[in-house]
Amino acid sequence: MSSLQGYVDRRVMLVLQDGRTIVGQLSGFDQKSNVILSDSRERVYSMDEGVEEIPLGLYIVKGDMIALIGEVDTDRDAAIDLTTIRAEAIPPIRY
C-alpha cells in the first residue's frame, strides 16, 4: 500500500478491469487500494474517431476494479493530440 503514497498529488492513469481508462490526480487511497481521483477524465478509445475524453471530476474507484495504475508524464501527455489516436478499446477482464 505504501507504494501508492508516492503517487499522491500526481497525475495517474488507471486501467480498470472493465476496460475503462481513467486519468486524474490521485488525491488519496485507503488500505484496500480504493483510490480518490480529482480532476479525472475517462478516455474512450475508438478505431473510427480520436480519443474522447469524458470529464468525471472527483471520482472514487474501488481497489478491486483496478488492473493497472501508473504515473502520467504531464508534459508528454499534454503534447499528444488525442484526436489523432486510433485504438481498439481494451476488452474487460473475464474470470
C-alpha positions in Angstrom: 0.0 0.0 0.0 2.8 2.4 0.8 3.8 2.2 -2.9 0.7 4.4 -3.7 1.9 7.1 -1.3 4.5 8.3 -3.9 1.7 9.0 -6.4 -0.4 11.2 -4.1 -1.0 14.7 -5.7 0.4 13.4 -9.0 -1.4 12.7 -12.3 -2.1 9.0 -12.7 -3.7 6.7 -15.3 -5.9 3.7 -14.2 -6.8 0.8 -16.4 -9.8 -0.8 -14.8 -10.9 -4.5 -15.1 -13.9 -3.5 -17.2 -11.6 -1.9 -19.8 -12.1 1.7 -18.9 -9.1 4.1 -18.8 -9.3 6.9 -16.2 -6.8 9.8 -15.9 -6.8 12.1 -12.8 -4.9 13.4 -9.9 -4.5 10.9 -7.1 -6.0 12.6 -4.0 -6.0 9.7 -1.6 -6.3 6.0 -1.1 -7.1 3.5 1.7 -5.8 0.1 3.0 -7.9 -1.7 0.3 -6.4 0.3 -2.5 -9.6 2.2 -3.1 -8.5 5.5 -4.7 -9.9 9.0 -4.9 -9.1 11.0 -8.1 -9.7 14.7 -8.6 -10.0 16.4 -12.0 -10.5 13.0 -13.6 -11.4 12.1 -17.1 -12.3 8.8 -18.8 -10.5 8.3 -22.1 -12.6 6.4 -24.6 -10.6 4.8 -27.5 -12.1 4.0 -30.9 -10.8 2.8 -34.3 -13.2 5.3 -36.1 -12.6 8.5 -34.1 -9.9 10.1 -32.0 -9.8 9.5 -28.2 -12.8 11.1 -26.5 -12.3 12.5 -23.0 -15.3 12.5 -20.7 -15.0 14.7 -17.6 -15.7 12.9 -14.4 -14.5 15.4 -11.8 -14.0 13.9 -8.3 -14.1 10.1 -8.8 -13.8 7.1 -6.4 -12.5 3.8 -7.8 -12.8 0.5 -5.8 -9.4 -1.1 -5.4 -10.5 -4.5 -6.7 -11.5 -2.8 -10.0 -8.0 -1.5 -10.8 -5.9 -3.7 -13.1 -3.1 -1.1 -13.6 -2.1 2.2 -12.1 0.8 4.4 -13.2 2.1 8.0 -13.1 1.4 10.1 -16.2 4.2 12.3 -17.6 2.1 15.5 -17.7 4.4 17.3 -20.3 4.3 14.3 -22.7 0.6 13.8 -22.2 -0.2 17.4 -22.9 1.9 17.2 -26.1 -0.2 14.3 -27.5 -3.1 15.2 -29.9 -5.6 12.7 -28.7 -7.9 13.4 -31.7 -5.3 11.7 -34.0 -5.1 8.4 -32.0 -7.0 5.4 -33.2 -7.0 2.3 -31.0 -9.2 -0.6 -30.1 -10.9 -0.4 -26.7 -9.4 -2.6 -24.1 -11.8 -5.6 -23.5 -13.0 -6.4 -20.0 -11.1 -8.9 -17.9 -13.0 -12.2 -17.8 -12.6 -14.7 -14.9 
